[in-house]
């Protein structure tokens, strides 16, 4: 694994705080989960014995790198990474593309990256991405059960995004 950036360290610490330790919630379609790594997404991983370092490596490889976190303004990278972990990489990228009003193809290519970097207020862009996240959550069957924790998660990552911007 390449040496993680300081922004990744902040982002993954926030995700780990949101995700917590081992759970096996019968209402969660991910099934058995530890540090946010689910058996559904990683069927060959022994979830019960997964270490925090293993989870960090997975997050860096499968979520941070695909959303090109080190190439984005830190506030945007934080909210995009958190969305990728919780709602999927392509979905997270579509939230960013929607917020930027560019073609929503779920691929963080040069045009999306250029537009994100060109934004004058990265915190405001991060808030627009989060608004799309909450709108997407509200359409899910789990909304009545999980809405408070999903919205709190968005507030928590936004607070950190504001802190890294100052």
C-alpha positions in Angstrom: 0.0 0.0 0.0 1.4 3.5 -0.8 2.0 5.7 2.1 -1.4 7.2 3.1 -1.8 10.9 3.0 -2.7 13.0 6.1 -6.1 13.6 4.5 -6.7 9.9 4.1 -5.7 9.4 7.8 -8.3 11.9 8.9 -10.9 10.5 6.5 -10.4 6.8 7.5 -10.4 7.7 11.2 -13.8 9.4 10.8 -15.1 6.4 8.9 -13.9 4.0 11.5 -15.6 6.1 14.2 -18.8 6.0 12.3 -18.7 2.3 11.5 -17.6 1.0 14.9 -16.5 -2.6 15.6 -18.1 -6.0 14.9 -21.9 -6.1 14.3 -24.2 -8.6 12.7 -27.5 -6.7 12.4 -30.2 -8.8 10.8 -31.7 -5.6 9.2 -28.4 -4.7 7.5 -28.2 -6.2 4.0 -24.4 -6.2 4.4 -24.7 -8.9 7.0 -21.7 -9.5 9.3 -19.6 -6.3 9.4 -16.5 -5.1 11.2 -15.0 -1.6 10.9 -17.6 -1.1 8.1 -16.2 -4.0 6.0 -19.1 -6.3 5.2 -19.2 -10.0 4.4 -21.5 -9.2 1.5 -18.9 -6.9 -0.1 -15.9 -9.1 0.9 -17.2 -12.7 1.0 -13.6 -14.1 1.2 -12.6 -12.0 4.2 -12.9 -13.5 7.7 -14.9 -10.6 9.1 -14.6 -11.7 12.8 -10.8 -11.7 12.6 -10.4 -8.6 10.5 -7.9 -6.1 12.0 -8.2 -2.4 11.9 -5.0 -2.2 9.8 -6.6 -4.6 7.3 -9.7 -2.4 7.2 -7.6 0.7 6.6 -5.8 -1.1 3.7 -9.1 -2.1 2.1 -10.4 1.5 2.5 -7.3 3.0 0.9 -7.3 0.5 -2.0 -11.0 0.1 -2.8 -12.4 3.5 -1.8 -9.8 6.3 -1.4 -7.9 5.6 -4.5 -10.9 5.1 -6.8 -12.4 8.5 -5.6 -8.9 10.0 -6.2 -9.0 11.5 -2.7 -5.4 12.8 -2.8 -6.3 14.8 -6.0 -9.3 16.6 -4.6 -9.7 19.5 -2.2 -9.6 17.9 1.3 -13.2 18.8 2.3 -14.5 17.2 -0.9 -12.3 14.2 -0.6 -13.5 13.5 3.0 -17.2 13.6 2.1 -16.7 11.7 -1.2 -14.7 9.0 0.6 -17.3 8.6 3.3 -20.1 8.4 0.7 -18.1 5.8 -1.3 -17.7 3.6 1.8 -21.4 3.9 2.8 -23.1 4.1 -0.5 -20.7 2.8 -3.1 -17.9 4.4 -5.2 -19.9 5.0 -8.4 -22.8 6.4 -6.4 -20.5 8.8 -4.5 -18.9 10.0 -7.7 -22.4 10.6 -9.2 -23.2 12.7 -6.1 -20.1 14.8 -6.8 -21.0 15.1 -10.5 -24.5 16.1 -9.7 -23.2 18.8 -7.3 -20.9 20.0 -10.1 -23.6 19.9 -12.8 -21.4 17.7 -15.1 -22.3 14.4 -16.8 -23.2 11.8 -14.1 -21.4 8.7 -15.3 -19.9 7.5 -12.0 -16.4 7.9 -13.3 -14.1 10.4 -11.7 -12.3 11.4 -14.9 -10.4 14.5 -15.9 -13.5 16.7 -16.4 -15.0 16.0 -13.0 -11.6 16.4 -11.3 -11.0 19.7 -13.1 -14.4 21.0 -12.1 -14.0 19.9 -8.5 -10.6 21.6 -8.2 -11.9 24.8 -9.9 -14.7 25.3 -7.3 -13.9 28.4 -5.2 -15.5 27.1 -2.0 -14.6 23.4 -1.4 -16.7 23.4 1.8 -19.8 24.5 -0.1 -19.2 21.9 -2.7 -18.8 19.3 0.1 -22.2 20.4 1.5 -23.8 20.0 -1.9 -22.5 16.5 -2.2 -23.9 15.7 1.3 -27.3 17.1 0.4 -27.4 14.6 -2.5 -26.4 11.8 -0.1 -29.2 12.6 2.3 -31.7 12.8 -0.6 -30.5 9.3 -1.7 -30.8 7.9 1.8 -34.4 9.1 2.0 -35.4 6.9 -0.9 -34.2 3.7 0.7 -36.3 1.2 2.5 -34.1 1.5 5.6 -34.8 5.2 5.9 -37.3 4.9 8.8 -34.9 2.7 10.8 -31.6 4.3 10.0 -32.3 7.9 9.1 -31.1 9.5 12.4 -27.7 7.6 12.2 -27.3 8.3 8.4 -28.0 12.0 8.8 -25.7 12.2 11.9 -23.0 10.5 9.9 -23.3 13.3 7.2 -23.2 15.9 9.9 -20.1 14.3 11.5 -18.1 14.1 8.2 -19.2 17.7 7.3 -17.9 19.0 10.7 -14.5 17.3 9.9 -14.6 18.7 6.4 -15.0 22.2 7.8 -12.1 21.7 10.2 -9.7 20.6 7.5 -10.6 23.6 5.4 -9.6 26.1 8.0 
